[in-house]
Amino acid sequence: MSFLRPPVMEEFGAAAVSRPVPAARKTMPIDRVFWSHFSPNLGPGGWVTGVLLVALGLDFRAGLLAILVGNVVGALPVALAAAIGPPTGLTQMEASRRALGRLGVRPPAFLNWIYCVGWDAVNNVPAATALMAFLSIVAGASPPFWLALGVLALVQMAASIYGHDMVQALQKYLGAVLLLAFLVIGVQCVSLGGALPRAAHPPTLATMLLAIAILASFNLSWASYSSDYTRYLPADSDPKRVVGLALAGLLGSAVPFQTLGLLTAASIAEPSPTAVIASLQHAAGPLGPVVLAAIALSSVTGNSFNDNTASYSLISAGIHIPRVLAAIITALLGYGLAVAGAGRYAALYTDYLVVTMYWIAPWIGIVLADWYLGDRTAHPVPPGWTRGATIFIMTTVVTILLFSTSQLYTGPVARWLGGADIGYYVGFFVAALWYGHGAARGRRPVVRA
């Protein structure tokens, strides 16, 4: 039975990240595609996002519409990117070097490493809070936040040190346990009823666009990870099936959790992990400890992903250190950021993560245009800086300066539109069309080494 097979430790060296997975190692069962895109979204982050929609002023109908639109918009590019892994055998960042070049891939790879550190912190804040509450109930004593956080960070770091096979096993088997636990929690919460969220006035277009952008970012953030966890599939895997499983995993976890957050927002004081955890624990009654344990464990599935992908990205950024050391550095920085930002969870989520997301949209637009419009015959990797890398940098900078919306900075076009956030869409389509025009004419080839 496959679940009795011990995970195989991934190679420690930096070179293993930059070369394709050998054909003999490409034996991953295709069902893992679903779990690797489903399990990382199992946690309070989606619930908090649903509550955040009500805080923005959306009623139930508008909130549900935003959830459906935002998740499809964010998930589709991720699912399309998943199909790049099997034929190339490369991580997502290394696969993008075909469009950006070996030098040009370094800026997005470094940005992705920083992004992984941020998600590490965001996922661990509610998990550590839940672990403290769980231990207070079952052991009669609650450890300090830094210690609870440290325990979780060590478990996640150990999984990422072991590498791809261990991370995939956690997604499938721990993910199945979490799915069952959260199903019970969700049924219990919905059975208690409660008033649906209402708004005094219909939401403005700017508010709807901001809500959809936040929801799109929830799934789009996985675009820079996707083929990391499909590259061990056989090269002849059906791309339509890979895309379908990835899309089902993303939507099957994000949409229900965010909808539950929307349904329970009336009983939650604020869009913060502490308020959400307290509300879920109260709604679960005698199952309260199960809620807390599930939330604590959910960070393991999400952050083992983050730490492992971060180790790949740091190496792709030109920092040639062992993969294990890269994973350790990421986990330690994520730990420090979580301790520093624990009291500002909502601001960290809506400002730091949303602003840094602006680079992902043009990057994935270029990657998908190159893959789906280019010629896929073997060809050497461009050694330096390509036209695609220039398009990426220019589009990212202009998108942030003109279109971004946050408490940190709002661009002039966003102000003219009343705060409407269209930066992701502009960045994605401008970069994709700009690059795709040249790719269709020049027929950029696929890279396999």
C-alpha positions in Angstrom: 0.0 0.0 0.0 1.4 3.4 -1.0 0.8 5.0 2.4 3.1 2.5 4.0 6.0 3.4 1.7 8.4 5.7 3.5 8.9 9.1 1.7 12.1 9.4 -0.3 14.4 12.2 0.8 15.0 14.7 -1.9 18.6 15.5 -2.9 20.3 18.1 -0.7 22.4 19.9 -3.4 21.5 23.1 -5.2 22.1 21.4 -8.6 19.1 19.1 -8.1 16.8 22.2 -8.2 18.0 23.5 -11.5 17.9 20.2 -13.5 14.8 18.2 -14.6 13.6 15.3 -12.5 15.2 12.1 -13.9 12.7 9.9 -15.8 13.2 7.1 -13.3 12.0 9.3 -10.5 8.9 10.5 -12.3 6.5 8.1 -10.6 4.1 10.3 -8.7 0.5 9.1 -8.7 -1.7 11.7 -10.5 -4.2 12.0 -7.6 -1.5 13.9 -5.7 -2.1 16.9 -8.1 -5.5 17.3 -6.4 -4.2 17.0 -2.9 -1.2 19.3 -3.4 -3.6 22.1 -4.6 -6.4 21.3 -2.1 -4.7 20.7 1.3 -2.7 24.0 1.6 -5.9 26.0 1.6 -7.4 24.0 4.5 -7.1 26.4 7.4 -8.5 29.6 8.9 -7.0 31.8 6.2 -10.0 31.2 3.9 -12.4 31.6 6.8 -10.8 35.0 7.7 -11.1 36.1 4.1 -14.8 35.4 4.0 -15.2 37.5 7.2 -13.1 40.2 5.6 -15.7 40.5 2.8 -18.3 41.6 5.3 -15.9 44.0 6.9 -15.4 45.6 3.4 -19.2 46.2 3.3 -20.5 43.3 1.1 -23.7 41.5 1.9 -24.2 37.8 1.4 -25.2 37.8 -2.2 -22.4 40.2 -3.3 -19.9 38.3 -1.1 -20.8 35.0 -2.7 -20.5 36.5 -6.2 -17.1 37.9 -5.3 -16.0 34.5 -3.9 -17.0 32.6 -7.1 -15.6 35.2 -9.5 -12.4 35.9 -7.5 -11.5 32.2 -7.0 -12.0 31.2 -10.7 -9.9 34.2 -11.8 -7.1 33.3 -9.4 -7.2 29.5 -9.7 -7.3 29.2 -13.5 -3.7 30.5 -14.2 -2.4 28.2 -11.4 -4.1 25.1 -12.9 -2.7 26.0 -16.3 0.8 26.3 -14.8 0.5 22.9 -13.2 0.6 21.3 -16.7 4.1 22.6 -17.2 5.6 20.3 -14.6 5.3 16.9 -16.1 6.9 17.5 -19.6 9.7 19.7 -18.3 10.4 18.0 -14.9 11.3 21.5 -13.6 10.2 23.6 -10.6 7.9 26.5 -11.6 10.7 29.1 -11.3 13.2 27.0 -13.2 10.6 26.4 -15.9 10.1 30.1 -16.4 13.8 30.5 -17.4 12.7 29.5 -20.9 11.0 32.9 -21.2 13.2 34.9 -18.9 16.7 33.4 -19.2 19.0 32.1 -16.5 19.7 35.7 -15.3 16.3 37.0 -15.9 14.6 34.4 -13.7 16.5 35.6 -10.6 14.3 38.7 -9.8 11.0 36.7 -9.7 12.7 33.8 -7.9 13.9 36.1 -5.2 10.5 37.8 -4.9 8.9 34.4 -4.6 11.3 33.5 -1.8 10.3 36.7 0.1 6.6 35.9 -0.7 7.0 32.4 0.8 8.4 33.9 4.0 5.4 36.2 4.2 2.9 33.3 3.8 4.9 31.3 6.4 4.2 34.0 8.9 0.5 34.5 7.9 -0.2 30.8 8.2 1.5 30.4 11.5 -0.1 33.2 13.4 -3.6 31.6 13.7 -2.0 28.1 14.0 0.1 29.1 17.0 -2.9 30.8 18.6 -4.9 27.7 18.2 -2.2 25.5 19.6 -1.9 27.6 22.7 -5.7 27.4 23.3 -5.7 23.6 22.6 -2.9 23.0 25.2 -4.7 25.2 27.7 -7.7 22.9 27.5 -6.1 19.5 27.4 -3.0 20.2 29.5 -4.3 23.0 31.8 -1.4 25.3 30.7 -0.8 27.5 27.7 2.7 28.1 26.4 3.8 31.5 25.3 3.2 32.5 21.7 6.8 32.3 20.6 7.2 28.7 22.0 4.0 27.4 20.3 5.0 29.1 17.1 8.5 27.5 17.4 7.1 24.0 17.8 5.0 24.4 14.6 7.9 26.0 12.7 10.2 23.1 13.6 7.7 20.5 12.3 7.2 22.4 9.1 11.0 22.9 8.6 11.6 19.2 9.2 9.1 18.3 6.4 10.6 20.8 4.0 14.1 19.5 4.7 13.0 16.0 3.8 11.6 17.5 0.6 9.1 16.9 -2.1 8.0 13.3 -1.3 7.3 14.1 2.4 5.5 17.3 1.5 3.3 15.5 -1.0 2.5 12.7 1.6 1.5 15.3 4.2 -0.9 17.0 1.6 -2.7 13.7 0.9 -2.9 12.0 4.3 -2.9 14.9 6.8 -5.1 16.8 4.3 -7.7 14.0 4.4 -7.8 14.2 8.2 -8.1 17.9 8.1 -10.9 17.7 5.5 -12.9 15.4 7.8 -12.3 17.7 10.8 -13.3 20.9 9.0 -16.4 19.2 7.4 -17.6 18.4 11.0 -16.8 22.0 12.1 -18.6 23.5 9.1 -21.7 21.5 9.5 -21.8 22.4 13.2 -21.4 26.1 12.5 -24.1 26.2 9.7 -26.6 24.2 11.9 -26.5 26.9 14.5 -28.0 29.3 11.9 -27.6 33.0 12.2 -28.4 36.1 10.2 -27.0 36.4 6.7 -24.7 39.5 6.3 -26.6 42.5 5.1 -25.3 45.9 3.9 -26.9 49.3 4.3 -26.1 50.2 0.7 -25.1 48.1 -2.4 -21.4 47.8 -2.6 -19.6 50.1 -5.0 -17.7 48.9 -8.0 -14.5 49.8 -6.3 -15.4 47.7 -3.3 -16.3 44.7 -5.5 -13.1 45.0 -7.5 -11.0 45.2 -4.3 -12.9 42.1 -2.8 -12.4 40.1 -6.0 -8.7 41.1 -6.1 -8.2 39.9 -2.5 -10.0 36.6 -3.3 -8.1 36.1 -6.6 -4.8 36.6 -4.8 -5.8 33.8 -2.4 -5.4 31.3 -5.2 -3.2 33.2 -7.6 -0.5 33.2 -4.9 0.0 29.4 -5.7 1.0 30.2 -9.3 4.6 30.3 -8.4 4.5 26.9 -6.7 2.3 24.8 -9.0 4.7 22.8 -11.1 7.0 22.2 -8.1 4.4 19.6 -7.2 3.6 18.2 -10.6 7.2 17.7 -12.0 7.4 14.2 -10.6 4.5 13.1 -12.8 5.4 11.0 -15.9 6.2 13.3 -18.8 3.3 11.9 -20.8 0.6 12.7 -18.2 -2.6 14.1 -19.7 -2.3 17.9 -19.4 -6.1 18.3 -19.3 -6.4 15.9 -16.4 -3.5 17.7 -14.6 -5.2 21.1 -15.1 -8.6 19.7 -14.0 -7.3 18.1 -10.8 -5.4 21.3 -9.9 -8.5 23.5 -10.5 -10.7 21.1 -8.5 -8.3 21.2 -5.6 -8.0 24.9 -5.5 -11.7 25.7 -5.8 -12.8 22.8 -3.7 -11.0 24.1 -0.7 -11.1 27.9 -1.1 -14.8 28.4 -2.1 -16.4 26.4 0.8 -14.1 27.9 3.5 -14.6 31.5 2.3 -18.4 30.9 2.1 -18.4 29.6 5.7 -16.5 32.7 6.7 -19.2 34.8 5.0 -22.0 32.8 6.7 -20.5 33.1 10.2 -19.3 36.7 9.9 -22.2 38.0 12.0 -20.9 36.1 15.0 -17.2 37.1 14.6 -16.1 40.4 16.0 -13.4 41.2 13.4 -11.5 39.6 10.5 -8.6 38.3 12.7 -7.5 34.8 13.5 -8.1 35.2 17.2 -11.8 36.2 16.6 -12.3 33.5 14.1 -10.8 30.8 16.3 -12.8 31.9 19.3 -16.0 31.9 17.3 -15.4 28.4 15.8 -14.4 27.0 19.1 -17.7 28.3 20.7 -19.8 27.0 17.8 -18.2 23.6 18.0 -19.1 23.2 21.7 -17.6 19.9 23.0 -15.7 19.6 19.7 -13.8 22.8 20.5 -10.5 21.0 21.0 -10.9 19.3 17.6 -11.3 22.8 16.0 -8.1 24.0 17.7 -6.1 20.9 16.8 -7.2 21.1 13.1 -6.3 24.8 12.9 -2.9 24.1 14.4 -2.2 21.1 12.1 -3.4 23.1 9.0 -0.3 25.2 9.1 1.8 22.1 8.6 0.3 21.3 5.2 0.5 25.0 4.1 4.0 25.9 5.4 5.7 22.6 4.5 4.8 23.8 1.0 6.1 27.3 1.6 9.4 26.2 3.1 10.1 23.7 0.4 9.2 26.0 -2.5 11.1 28.8 -0.9 14.2 26.6 -0.8 13.8 26.0 -4.6 13.3 29.7 -5.2 16.2 30.9 -3.2 18.5 28.7 -5.3 16.9 29.8 -8.5 17.5 33.4 -7.4 21.3 32.6 -7.7 22.0 31.8 -4.1 23.8 28.5 -4.6 23.5 26.9 -1.2 22.3 23.5 -0.2 18.5 23.0 -0.5 18.3 22.1 3.2 20.0 25.3 4.3 17.7 27.3 2.1 14.7 25.7 3.8 16.1 26.4 7.3 16.7 30.0 6.5 13.2 30.4 5.2 11.6 28.8 8.2 13.7 31.0 10.6 12.8 34.2 8.8 9.1 33.2 8.7 9.2 32.6 12.4 10.7 36.0 13.1 8.1 37.8 10.9 5.2 35.9 12.6 6.4 36.9 16.0 6.9 40.5 14.9 3.5 40.7 13.1 1.3 38.6 15.3 -0.8 41.6 16.4 -1.3 43.0 12.9 -2.6 40.0 11.1 -5.3 41.7 8.9 -2.9 44.5 7.9 -0.1 42.0 7.1 -2.6 40.0 4.9 -4.2 42.9 3.1 -1.1 45.1 2.6 2.1 43.1 2.5 0.7 40.1 0.7 -1.6 41.9 -1.7 1.1 44.4 -2.7 3.7 41.8 -3.3 1.2 39.8 -5.3 1.5 42.4 -8.1 4.6 40.8 -9.5 3.0 37.3 -9.8 0.3 38.4 -12.3 2.7 39.7 -15.0 5.1 36.8 -14.3 2.5 34.1 -14.7 1.1 35.9 -17.8 4.5 35.6 -19.5 5.0 32.0 -18.4 1.7 30.9 -19.7 2.0 32.8 -23.0 5.4 31.3 -23.5 4.2 27.8 -22.8 1.0 27.8 -24.6 2.0 29.9 -27.6 5.7 28.8 -28.0 7.2 25.9 -29.9 7.9 23.0 -27.5 10.9 21.4 -29.2 14.1 21.1 -27.1 16.4 24.2 -27.1 19.2 25.5 -24.9 18.1 27.9 -22.1 18.9 31.6 -22.8 21.9 32.2 -20.6 21.3 35.9 -19.7 18.5 38.5 -19.7 15.7 38.1 -22.3 13.0 40.2 -23.7 10.6 38.4 -21.4 12.5 39.5 -18.3 12.4 43.1 -19.4 8.6 42.8 -20.0 8.3 41.3 -16.5 10.2 44.1 -14.8 8.5 47.0 -16.7 5.0 45.6 -16.3 5.4 44.9 -12.6 6.8 48.4 -11.8 4.2 50.3 -13.9 1.4 48.2 -12.5 2.4 49.0 -8.9 2.9 52.7 -9.6 -0.3 53.2 -11.5 -2.9 50.7 -10.4 -2.1 49.3 -6.9 -4.4 49.9 -4.0 -3.5 49.4 -0.4 -2.9 51.3 2.9 0.8 51.4 2.0 0.4 53.0 -1.4 -2.4 53.8 -3.9 -1.6 54.6 -7.5 -3.1 57.5 -9.4 -5.2 55.4 -11.7 -6.6 53.5 -8.7 -7.4 56.8 -7.0 -9.1 58.1 -10.2 -11.2 54.9 -10.2 -12.3 55.5 -6.5 -9.9 52.9 -5.1 -10.9 50.1 -7.5 -8.1 47.5 -7.7 -7.5 46.3 -11.3 -3.8 46.0 -11.1 -3.7 42.2 -11.2 -5.8 42.0 -14.4 -3.8 44.8 -16.1 -0.5 43.2 -15.2 -1.5 39.7 -16.3 -3.0 40.7 -19.7 -0.5 43.4 -20.6 2.5 41.1 -19.9 0.9 38.1 -21.6 -0.2 39.9 -24.7 3.1 41.9 -25.0 5.2 38.7 -24.6 2.7 36.5 -26.5 2.9 38.7 -29.6 6.6 38.0 -29.9 6.3 34.4 -28.9 3.7 33.7 -31.6 6.0 35.3 -34.2 9.2 33.8 -33.0 7.8 30.5 -31.7 9.9 30.2 -28.5 10.9 26.6 -27.9 10.4 24.5 -24.8 13.4 23.9 -22.5 14.1 20.5 -21.1 17.4 21.0 -19.4 
